[in-house]
Amino acid sequence: MSVQTWTWILVGVTFALYFGIAIWARAGSTKEFYVAGGGVSPLANGMATAADWMSAASFISMAGLISFAGYDGSVFLMGWTGGYVLLALLLAPYLRKFGKFTVPDFIGDRYYSNTARTVAVICALIVSFTYVAGQMRGVGIVFSQFLQVDINLGVIIGMSVVLVFAFLGGMKGITYTQVAQYCVLIFAFMVPAFFISMQMTGNIIPQIGMGGEIESGTYLLDKLDTLHTELGFNEYTSGTKSTWDVFAITLALMVGTAGLPHVIVRFFTVPKVKDARKSAGLALLFIAILYTTAPAIAVFSRTNLIETVSNKEYEQIPVWFKNWENTGLIAWSDKNGDGKIQYVAGDALVGKPKYIHARGAHGERLVSNANSEANELYVDKDIMVLANPEIANLPNWVIALVAAGGLAAALSTAAGLLLVISTSISHDLIKKQLKPNISEKGELLAARISIIVAIIIAGLFGIYPPGFVAAVVALAFGLAAASFFPAIILGIFDKRMNKQGAVAGMIVGITLMLIYMIVYKTGLWMVFDPLPKSEWWFGTSPEGFGTIAMLVNVVVSIVVSRLTAAPPKEVQDLVENIRIPSGAGEASSH
C-alpha cells in the first residue's frame, strides 16, 4: 500500500481511539473537568504528563535542532529533562498538598490577592497561546505532507479533533486520551530509530548505535565530523556557544519546564501527595525514552541527508526530496548552473537588513555564503524526523506511523494547553472574581465555552501565524521561567513572601522577557538599538534570557516583599503546613 493509504489507516484508527476515550470519559462535574476528579493513578498520570509535555517540538523539532546544532543542541536535552527533576523535587508534591485546580488558583490563594491571580492568569494565557500556536501549525504541516490536504485544512481538522475530547471530557477526557497518545507517539518515534540504527550500524539499540562502528570500521560520529568539516561546517561533536549561554539556556529550559502551567496542573489530578512524586518520576522515565533516542535520530538523519543529497545531480536525488519540496520545507537553487546540489556552510539569513529572512517562491529561505562556493540547499529543521524514514528508505507503514506519532504529540500538548486557557478564564476569572456565586453547572458551561473560543484563537494562530510566533514558540519556556517559577518556588519556601512582591516580580519578569524576545527575535532590535545582533545583553541569547528575567523576578520579589507588610499569619501557617512532611500521604484539606 502507498504511504498515503497507510497514513489514512493509522491516523483514522488512532483518531477513532481518541474519540472513543473522549466519549467514555465525559466530565460530569467541574472537578472532573479541571483535574479529572483527582483520581488518576500515578502510572496513567505519568504517561499523560509525558504526552502533555512532549509536544510537536519534542517529537518533530528537537532531533532536527540537534541534527543541525550538533553538540550545542545538548542544551535542550539537559534543560528539558533536568526541569523534570526540579518539578519532582521542588514543586509537584507541595502543589498537590495545597490542593488547588490551577497555577493561578495557587498564586491567588497563596498571595491572598485577586490582583496576583489576575496577573497569573495573564501570564498563563501568554505562555499557553505562545506554545499552542506552534502545535496547531505542526498539525497542519503533518496533514499537508502525508494526507495531501491544504495546511490550513489540516489545522482545522486538528482543531476539530482537540475540540471533541477537550470539550466533552475536560481534564478527565484529555488525561486518558493522552495515555493513548503517549503509546502512539513513543512507538512511532522508536520504530524508525530501531530500523535505521540496525541499517547503519548493525545494532538495533539507537543509543548504542549512535556511538558504534559502521561498515568501513570507523565510528559513525567520526564519519559525521568528517562530512561536516569537508562541507565547511564545524565538527558535529564540537560546540560554538559560550559556556555562559549554554548555562543560561539550560537553566531557562529547566525552570521553564518546572513553571509550565499545563504540566503543573497534571499533579493536581492524582489522589495523594506521594502519588504526585511517583507520577513525576514515571513521567521522567517515559520522557527519557524519547529524549535519549533523539540524539541518535539526529546523527542518523544528518548523516543520511548529507550522503544522499550533497554534491548529487538533481536527477539522482531520491523521491523523498522531491516530495518534500512541495511543502517549501526543503529547497534547492542551482546558483552556479552545474546541475549539482552544493551543500556547504552558509548563512540562511540574507537580504537587507541582514537579519530579515529572504524567501523563495515555495517559502524556502534563500541562502548565501561568504566563501567562493554558494550554499544551494535549504533544509527546514522540522523535516528531519518526519522525512527520516523516507531518507532511509524504510517501509511505507513506518513512514505513516511517524505521521500518526507527530499528530499525537501535537494534539496531546495542544489539548493540555487549551485546558489551561479554559480553566484560567472559567475558574480563576469568572468563578473566583467576576461571578463568585455561579453554579457548578454554569461554571462547567463557561469552561466549555472558553475552550471553544481558545481553540478558535489557537487555530487562527496556526492558519495566520504572526511573523514572530514561529520563532518564539520554544521561548514559552523562557516566559514560564520569567513569570511563574519564582512566584511558585518562593510561595512554597519563603513565608515572608507577600502579594506585593509576587505581583511586582511576575510583572517585571514577563515584561522583560517579552521585550527581549520581541526586540531580538523580530528584527525590531534595529529600531530600538542599532547595535549588531551579536551584542546580546550580557552575551545571552533570547533562548537563555529567561534565566536573567527569572533572576530579576526573584530579586524584585524579595526586595519588594521585605519593604512591605508581611503576609497574614494564616497565610504563613498555610505555607508552613504545605512543607510539613507528616501526613504527606494524604491530600490536604486546604
C-alpha positions as CSV (number, residue, x, y, z in Angstrom):
1,M,0.0,0.0,0.0
2,S,1.1,3.6,-0.6
3,V,2.3,5.9,2.2
4,Q,-0.9,8.0,1.9
5,T,-3.1,4.9,2.3
6,W,-1.2,3.7,5.3
7,T,-1.4,7.2,6.8
8,W,-5.2,7.4,6.4
9,I,-5.5,4.0,8.1
10,L,-3.2,4.7,11.0
11,V,-4.4,8.2,11.6
12,G,-8.0,7.0,11.3
13,V,-7.5,4.2,13.8
14,T,-5.8,6.5,16.3
15,F,-8.3,9.3,16.0
16,A,-11.2,6.8,16.5
17,L,-9.4,5.6,19.6
18,Y,-9.1,9.2,20.9
19,F,-12.8,9.9,20.2
20,G,-13.9,6.7,21.9
21,I,-11.9,7.6,25.0
22,A,-13.4,11.1,25.0
23,I,-17.0,9.7,24.9
24,W,-16.2,7.2,27.6
25,A,-14.5,9.8,29.9
26,R,-17.1,12.5,29.7
27,A,-16.8,15.0,32.6
28,G,-19.9,15.5,34.7
29,S,-18.5,18.0,37.3
30,T,-16.1,20.9,37.4
31,K,-13.7,18.7,39.4
32,E,-13.6,16.1,36.6
33,F,-13.3,18.9,34.0
34,Y,-10.4,20.7,35.8
35,V,-8.5,17.8,37.5
36,A,-10.1,14.6,36.3
37,G,-11.8,14.1,39.6
38,G,-8.4,13.8,41.4
39,G,-8.4,10.1,41.0
40,V,-5.9,9.3,38.2
41,S,-3.3,6.6,39.0
42,P,0.4,7.6,39.1
43,L,1.1,5.3,36.1
44,A,-1.6,6.8,33.9
45,N,-0.7,10.3,35.1
46,G,3.0,9.7,34.3
47,M,2.1,8.7,30.8
48,A,-0.3,11.6,30.3
49,T,2.2,14.1,31.7
50,A,4.9,12.8,29.3
51,A,2.4,13.1,26.4
52,D,1.3,16.5,27.6
53,W,4.8,17.8,27.7
54,M,6.4,16.0,24.7
55,S,4.8,18.3,22.1
56,A,5.4,18.6,18.4
57,A,8.6,20.5,19.5
58,S,9.9,17.3,21.2
59,F,8.7,14.8,18.6
60,I,9.2,16.8,15.4
61,S,11.6,19.6,16.1
62,M,14.1,18.6,18.8
63,A,16.0,15.9,16.9
64,G,16.0,18.3,13.9
65,L,17.5,21.1,16.1
66,I,20.2,18.7,17.4
67,S,21.0,17.4,13.9
68,F,21.9,20.9,12.8
69,A,23.3,22.3,16.1
70,G,25.3,19.2,17.0
71,Y,26.9,19.5,20.4
72,D,25.1,22.8,21.0
73,G,21.8,21.0,20.8
74,S,22.6,19.2,24.1
75,V,21.1,22.2,26.0
76,F,17.6,21.0,25.0
77,L,18.3,17.5,26.4
78,M,19.8,18.8,29.6
79,G,17.3,21.7,30.1
80,W,14.0,19.9,29.4
81,T,14.8,16.7,31.2
82,G,16.5,18.5,34.1
83,G,13.4,20.5,34.5
84,Y,11.5,17.4,35.5
85,V,13.9,16.7,38.3
86,L,13.2,20.2,39.6
87,L,9.5,19.6,39.2
88,A,9.5,16.3,41.0
89,L,11.7,17.5,43.9
90,L,10.6,21.2,44.5
91,L,7.1,21.7,43.1
92,A,4.8,18.7,42.4
93,P,4.3,17.3,46.0
94,Y,3.9,20.7,47.6
95,L,1.4,21.9,45.0
96,R,-0.5,18.7,45.3
97,K,-0.7,19.1,49.0
98,F,-2.1,22.7,48.5
99,G,-4.8,21.0,46.5
100,K,-5.9,23.7,44.1
101,F,-7.1,23.3,40.4
102,T,-4.7,25.7,38.6
103,V,-1.4,27.6,39.0
104,P,-3.3,31.0,39.1
105,D,-5.5,29.4,41.8
106,F,-2.4,28.6,43.9
107,I,-1.0,32.1,43.3
108,G,-4.3,33.8,44.1
109,D,-4.8,32.0,47.3
110,R,-1.2,31.8,48.5
111,Y,-0.8,35.6,47.9
112,Y,-4.3,36.3,49.2
113,S,-4.9,38.7,46.2
114,N,-7.1,38.7,43.2
115,T,-4.6,41.1,41.6
116,A,-2.0,38.3,41.9
117,R,-4.5,35.9,40.5
118,T,-5.2,38.1,37.5
119,V,-1.6,38.7,36.7
120,A,-1.0,34.9,36.9
121,V,-4.0,34.4,34.5
122,I,-2.5,36.8,32.0
123,C,0.9,35.1,32.3
124,A,-0.8,31.7,31.8
125,L,-2.6,32.9,28.7
126,I,0.6,34.5,27.2
127,V,2.7,31.3,27.8
128,S,-0.1,28.9,26.6
129,F,-1.0,30.8,23.4
130,T,2.7,31.2,22.5
131,Y,3.2,27.5,23.0
132,V,0.0,26.3,21.3
133,A,0.4,28.3,18.1
134,G,3.3,26.0,17.1
135,Q,1.3,22.9,17.9
136,M,-1.5,23.8,15.5
137,R,0.9,24.7,12.8
138,G,2.7,21.4,13.3
139,V,-0.6,19.6,12.8
140,G,-1.2,21.4,9.6
141,I,2.2,20.5,8.2
142,V,1.8,16.8,9.0
143,F,-1.6,16.7,7.4
144,S,-0.3,18.7,4.4
145,Q,2.6,16.3,3.6
146,F,1.2,12.9,4.5
147,L,-2.5,13.3,3.6
148,Q,-2.1,15.7,0.8
149,V,-4.5,18.3,2.2
150,D,-4.1,22.0,2.5
151,I,-2.1,23.1,5.6
152,N,-5.0,25.3,6.7
153,L,-7.5,22.5,6.3
154,G,-5.1,20.3,8.3
155,V,-5.2,22.9,11.1
156,I,-9.0,22.9,11.1
157,I,-9.1,19.1,11.3
158,G,-6.7,19.2,14.2
159,M,-8.9,21.9,15.9
160,S,-11.9,19.7,15.5
161,V,-10.3,16.6,17.0
162,V,-9.0,18.5,20.0
163,L,-12.4,20.1,20.5
164,V,-14.1,16.8,20.8
165,F,-12.0,15.2,23.6
166,A,-11.3,18.6,25.4
167,F,-14.9,19.8,25.2
168,L,-16.5,16.6,26.3
169,G,-14.1,15.3,28.9
170,G,-12.1,18.3,30.1
171,M,-9.1,17.1,32.1
172,K,-10.7,13.6,32.5
173,G,-11.0,13.1,28.8
174,I,-7.7,14.7,28.0
175,T,-5.8,12.5,30.6
176,Y,-6.9,9.2,29.2
177,T,-6.6,10.3,25.6
178,Q,-3.0,11.4,26.4
179,V,-2.2,7.9,27.8
180,A,-3.2,6.5,24.4
181,Q,-1.3,9.4,22.6
182,Y,1.8,8.6,24.6
183,C,1.7,5.0,23.4
184,V,1.3,6.1,19.8
185,L,4.0,8.8,19.8
186,I,6.6,6.7,21.6
187,F,6.0,3.7,19.3
188,A,6.1,6.0,16.2
189,F,9.4,7.6,17.4
190,M,11.2,4.4,18.4
191,V,10.3,2.0,15.5
192,P,12.1,4.1,12.8
193,A,15.1,4.6,15.2
194,F,15.4,0.8,15.6
195,F,15.2,0.2,11.8
196,I,17.8,2.9,11.0
197,S,20.2,2.0,13.8
198,M,20.2,-1.6,12.6
199,Q,20.6,-0.5,9.0
200,M,23.5,1.9,9.6
201,T,25.4,0.2,12.4
202,G,24.1,-3.3,12.8
203,N,23.0,-2.5,16.4
204,I,19.2,-2.3,17.0
205,I,19.6,-0.1,20.1
206,P,19.8,3.6,18.7
207,Q,21.6,5.0,21.8
208,I,24.4,2.4,21.3
209,G,24.3,2.5,17.5
210,M,24.9,6.3,17.5
211,G,28.4,5.7,19.0
212,G,29.0,2.5,17.1
213,E,31.1,1.5,14.1
214,I,29.9,1.4,10.5
215,E,30.9,-0.8,7.6
216,S,34.2,0.9,7.0
217,G,35.3,0.3,10.6
218,T,35.2,4.0,11.5
219,Y,32.9,5.3,14.2
220,L,29.6,6.9,13.0
221,L,30.3,10.2,14.9
222,D,33.8,10.4,13.4
223,K,32.3,9.9,9.9
224,L,29.8,12.7,10.6
225,D,32.5,15.0,11.9
226,T,34.5,14.4,8.7
227,L,31.5,15.1,6.5
228,H,30.8,18.3,8.4
229,T,34.4,19.6,8.1
230,E,34.6,18.7,4.4
231,L,31.5,20.9,3.8
232,G,32.8,23.8,5.8
233,F,30.7,23.3,8.9
234,N,32.1,23.0,12.5
235,E,32.6,19.5,13.7
236,Y,29.3,17.9,14.8
237,T,30.7,17.0,18.2
238,S,32.2,20.4,19.0
239,G,30.3,23.4,20.4
240,T,30.2,27.0,19.3
241,K,28.1,28.6,22.1
242,S,29.8,30.3,25.1
243,T,29.8,28.4,28.4
244,W,27.6,31.2,29.9
245,D,25.0,31.0,27.1
246,V,24.8,27.2,27.4
247,F,24.3,27.5,31.2
248,A,21.7,30.3,30.7
249,I,19.7,28.3,28.1
250,T,19.8,25.1,30.1
251,L,18.7,26.8,33.3
252,A,15.9,28.7,31.5
253,L,14.6,25.5,30.0
254,M,14.8,23.7,33.3
255,V,13.0,26.3,35.4
256,G,10.6,27.0,32.5
257,T,9.7,23.3,32.4
258,A,9.0,23.4,36.2
259,G,6.9,26.5,35.7
260,L,4.7,25.5,32.7
261,P,1.1,25.7,33.9
262,H,-0.2,22.8,31.7
263,V,2.4,20.5,33.2
264,I,1.9,21.6,36.8
265,V,-1.8,21.1,36.7
266,R,-1.3,17.4,35.9
267,F,-0.1,16.9,39.5
268,F,-3.5,18.0,40.8
269,T,-5.1,15.0,39.2
270,V,-3.7,12.3,41.5
271,P,-5.3,11.2,44.8
272,K,-2.3,11.7,47.2
273,V,0.9,13.8,47.6
274,K,3.1,10.7,47.3
275,D,1.3,9.9,44.0
276,A,2.4,13.3,42.7
277,R,6.0,12.3,43.4
278,K,5.5,8.9,41.8
279,S,3.9,10.3,38.7
280,A,6.7,12.9,38.3
281,G,9.3,10.1,38.5
282,L,7.4,7.9,36.0
283,A,6.9,10.9,33.6
284,L,10.7,11.4,33.7
285,L,11.3,7.8,32.8
286,F,8.7,7.9,29.9
287,I,10.2,11.1,28.6
288,A,13.8,9.8,28.8
289,I,12.9,7.0,26.3
290,L,12.4,9.7,23.7
291,Y,15.0,12.1,24.8
292,T,17.8,9.6,24.9
293,T,16.8,8.4,21.4
294,A,16.6,11.9,19.9
295,P,20.4,12.5,19.6
296,A,20.7,9.1,17.8
297,I,18.0,10.1,15.3
298,A,19.7,13.5,14.8
299,V,23.0,11.7,13.9
300,F,21.3,9.2,11.6
301,S,19.3,11.8,9.8
302,R,22.1,14.3,9.4
303,T,24.5,11.6,8.0
304,N,21.8,10.3,5.6
305,L,20.9,13.8,4.4
306,I,24.5,14.7,3.5
307,E,25.2,11.4,1.9
308,T,22.0,11.3,-0.3
309,V,21.9,15.0,-1.3
310,S,25.2,16.8,-1.1
311,N,27.1,17.1,-4.5
312,K,24.5,15.0,-6.2
313,E,22.9,15.8,-9.6
314,Y,19.2,16.7,-9.3
315,E,18.2,13.8,-11.5
316,Q,19.9,11.5,-8.9
317,I,18.0,12.9,-6.0
318,P,15.7,10.3,-4.2
319,V,11.9,10.7,-4.5
320,W,11.6,11.8,-0.8
321,F,13.4,15.0,-1.7
322,K,11.1,15.9,-4.5
323,N,8.0,15.0,-2.3
324,W,9.1,17.4,0.5
325,E,10.0,20.2,-2.0
326,N,6.2,20.8,-2.4
327,T,5.9,21.9,1.2
328,G,8.7,24.5,0.9
329,L,10.5,22.9,3.9
330,I,13.3,21.8,1.7
331,A,14.5,23.8,-1.4
332,W,17.4,23.9,-3.9
333,S,18.6,26.7,-6.1
334,D,21.3,25.9,-8.7
335,K,23.3,29.1,-8.4
336,N,26.3,28.0,-10.4
337,G,24.4,26.1,-13.1
338,D,26.3,22.8,-12.8
339,G,23.2,20.8,-12.1
340,K,24.5,19.6,-8.7
341,I,23.3,20.4,-5.2
342,Q,26.2,22.2,-3.4
343,Y,25.6,21.8,0.3
344,V,28.2,23.8,2.3
345,A,28.3,26.0,5.3
346,G,26.4,29.2,4.6
347,D,24.2,31.9,6.1
348,A,20.5,31.3,5.7
349,L,19.6,34.8,6.7
350,V,20.1,37.2,3.8
351,G,18.8,40.4,2.4
352,K,18.8,43.9,3.8
353,P,18.8,44.3,6.8
354,K,20.9,41.2,7.3
355,Y,18.7,39.5,9.9
356,I,15.5,39.5,7.9
357,H,14.7,36.2,6.2
358,A,14.6,36.3,2.4
359,R,12.3,33.6,1.0
360,G,11.9,31.9,-2.4
361,A,8.8,31.0,-4.4
362,H,8.0,28.0,-2.3
363,G,8.5,29.7,1.1
364,E,12.1,28.4,1.4
365,R,14.8,30.6,3.0
366,L,17.3,31.7,0.4
367,V,20.9,31.0,1.3
368,S,24.3,32.7,0.7
369,N,27.9,32.0,1.6
370,A,30.9,34.2,2.4
371,N,33.1,31.6,0.7
372,S,33.6,31.2,-3.0
373,E,31.0,28.4,-3.2
374,A,27.4,29.2,-2.5
375,N,25.1,27.0,-0.4
376,E,22.4,25.9,-2.8
377,L,20.3,23.9,-0.3
378,Y,17.8,24.9,2.3
379,V,16.5,22.3,4.8
380,D,14.0,23.2,7.5
381,K,14.9,21.5,10.7
382,D,11.4,20.3,11.3
383,I,11.5,17.8,8.5
384,M,14.4,15.8,9.8
385,V,12.3,13.4,12.0
386,L,9.3,13.3,9.6
387,A,11.4,12.7,6.5
388,N,13.9,10.4,8.2
389,P,12.2,7.1,7.4
390,E,11.8,8.2,3.8
391,I,15.5,9.2,3.6
392,A,16.4,5.8,5.0
393,N,14.0,4.1,2.5
394,L,12.0,2.3,5.3
395,P,8.7,0.6,4.6
396,N,5.6,2.8,3.9
397,W,3.9,1.7,7.1
398,V,6.8,3.1,9.2
399,I,6.7,6.4,7.3
400,A,2.9,6.6,8.0
401,L,3.5,5.7,11.6
402,V,5.7,8.7,12.1
403,A,2.9,10.9,10.8
404,A,0.4,9.5,13.3
405,G,3.0,10.0,16.1
406,G,3.6,13.6,15.1
407,L,-0.1,14.3,15.3
408,A,-0.4,12.5,18.6
409,A,2.4,14.7,20.1
410,A,1.0,17.9,18.8
411,L,-2.7,17.2,19.7
412,S,-1.9,16.0,23.2
413,T,0.0,19.1,24.1
414,A,-2.5,21.4,22.4
415,A,-5.3,19.8,24.5
416,G,-3.4,20.4,27.7
417,L,-2.6,24.0,26.9
418,L,-6.2,24.8,25.8
419,L,-7.5,23.4,29.0
420,V,-5.2,25.7,31.0
421,I,-6.5,28.6,29.0
422,S,-10.1,27.5,29.6
423,T,-9.8,26.9,33.3
424,S,-7.9,30.2,33.8
425,I,-10.9,32.0,32.3
426,S,-13.8,30.0,33.8
427,H,-12.3,29.2,37.2
428,D,-9.8,32.0,38.0
429,L,-11.5,34.9,36.4
430,I,-15.3,34.1,36.3
431,K,-15.7,31.9,39.4
432,K,-13.1,33.5,41.7
433,Q,-13.6,37.1,40.7
434,L,-16.3,38.2,38.3
435,K,-19.2,35.9,39.4
436,P,-18.3,34.0,42.6
437,N,-21.9,32.7,43.1
438,I,-22.0,31.0,39.8
439,S,-23.4,27.4,40.0
440,E,-21.3,24.4,39.2
441,K,-23.3,23.8,36.1
442,G,-22.8,27.4,35.0
443,E,-19.1,27.2,35.7
444,L,-18.8,24.0,33.6
445,L,-20.7,25.7,30.7
446,A,-18.3,28.7,31.0
447,A,-15.3,26.3,30.9
448,R,-16.6,24.6,27.7
449,I,-17.4,27.9,26.0
450,S,-13.9,29.1,27.0
451,I,-12.3,26.1,25.4
452,I,-14.2,26.6,22.1
453,V,-13.0,30.2,22.0
454,A,-9.5,29.2,22.9
455,I,-9.4,26.5,20.1
456,I,-10.7,29.0,17.5
457,I,-7.9,31.5,18.5
458,A,-5.3,28.8,18.5
459,G,-6.5,27.7,15.1
460,L,-6.2,31.2,13.8
461,F,-2.6,31.3,15.1
462,G,-2.0,28.1,13.1
463,I,-3.5,29.4,9.9
464,Y,-2.3,33.0,10.2
465,P,0.8,32.8,12.3
466,P,2.2,36.3,13.2
467,G,5.7,36.6,11.8
468,F,7.4,36.2,15.1
469,V,5.3,33.4,16.7
470,A,7.1,30.6,14.9
471,A,10.4,32.0,16.2
472,V,9.3,32.2,19.8
473,V,7.3,29.0,20.4
474,A,10.4,27.4,22.1
475,L,10.7,30.6,24.2
476,A,7.4,29.8,26.0
477,F,9.8,28.1,28.5
478,G,11.6,31.4,29.0
479,L,8.2,33.1,29.6
480,A,7.3,30.5,32.2
481,A,10.7,30.8,33.9
482,A,10.4,34.6,34.0
483,S,6.9,34.7,35.4
484,F,5.7,31.6,37.2
485,F,8.7,29.8,38.6
486,P,9.8,32.5,41.2
487,A,6.3,33.1,42.4
488,I,5.7,29.4,42.9
489,I,9.0,28.5,44.5
490,L,9.1,31.5,46.8
491,G,5.5,30.9,47.6
492,I,6.4,27.4,48.9
493,F,9.7,28.1,50.6
494,D,9.5,31.7,51.8
495,K,6.8,32.5,54.4
496,R,7.7,36.2,54.2
497,M,6.9,36.5,50.5
498,N,3.8,38.7,50.2
499,K,1.4,39.7,47.4
500,Q,3.2,42.9,46.6
501,G,6.5,41.1,46.0
502,A,4.9,38.3,43.9
503,V,2.9,40.7,41.7
504,A,5.9,43.1,41.1
505,G,8.2,40.1,40.3
506,M,5.8,38.5,37.8
507,I,5.1,41.8,36.0
508,V,8.8,42.8,35.8
509,G,9.9,39.3,34.8
510,I,7.5,38.6,32.0
511,T,7.7,42.2,30.7
512,L,11.5,42.0,30.5
513,M,11.3,38.6,28.7
514,L,8.7,39.8,26.2
515,I,10.7,42.9,25.4
516,Y,13.9,40.9,24.8
517,M,12.1,38.4,22.7
518,I,10.4,40.9,20.5
519,V,13.5,43.1,20.1
520,Y,15.8,40.2,19.3
521,K,13.5,37.7,17.5
522,T,11.7,40.0,15.1
523,G,14.3,42.4,13.8
524,L,12.9,45.3,15.9
525,W,16.2,45.4,17.7
526,M,17.3,47.6,14.7
527,V,14.6,50.1,15.5
528,F,15.3,50.3,19.3
529,D,19.1,49.8,19.2
530,P,21.4,50.0,16.2
531,L,23.9,47.5,17.8
532,P,24.7,44.3,15.9
533,K,22.8,41.2,16.9
534,S,25.9,39.6,18.4
535,E,25.8,42.1,21.2
536,W,23.1,40.5,23.3
537,W,22.6,41.7,26.8
538,F,25.3,40.1,29.0
539,G,26.1,37.8,26.0
540,T,22.8,36.0,26.5
541,S,20.8,34.7,23.5
542,P,17.0,35.1,23.6
543,E,16.6,31.4,24.3
544,G,18.7,31.8,27.5
545,F,17.4,35.2,28.6
546,G,14.6,33.6,30.7
547,T,17.4,32.9,33.2
548,I,18.2,36.6,33.6
549,A,14.5,37.6,33.7
550,M,13.9,34.9,36.3
551,L,16.7,36.1,38.5
552,V,15.4,39.7,38.2
553,N,12.0,38.5,39.2
554,V,13.4,36.8,42.3
555,V,15.4,39.9,43.3
556,V,12.4,42.2,42.8
557,S,10.0,39.8,44.6
558,I,12.3,39.5,47.7
559,V,13.2,43.2,47.9
560,V,9.5,44.4,47.5
561,S,8.2,41.8,50.0
562,R,10.8,43.0,52.6
563,L,9.8,46.6,52.1
564,T,6.1,46.0,52.6
565,A,3.9,44.3,55.2
566,A,4.3,40.6,56.0
567,P,1.6,38.2,54.9
568,P,-1.2,37.5,57.4
569,K,-0.4,34.8,60.0
570,E,-2.9,32.3,58.5
571,V,-1.1,32.5,55.2
572,Q,2.2,31.9,56.8
573,D,0.7,29.0,58.7
574,L,-0.6,27.7,55.4
575,V,2.9,27.8,53.8
576,E,4.3,26.0,56.9
577,N,1.7,23.3,56.5
578,I,2.5,22.8,52.9
579,R,6.1,21.9,53.8
580,I,5.4,19.6,56.7
581,P,6.2,16.0,55.8
582,S,3.8,14.5,58.3
583,G,0.6,13.3,56.7
584,A,2.2,13.6,53.3
585,G,0.4,10.5,52.2
586,E,-3.0,12.3,52.3
587,A,-4.3,15.3,50.4
588,S,-4.5,18.4,52.4
589,S,-8.0,19.8,53.1
590,H,-6.7,23.3,52.3
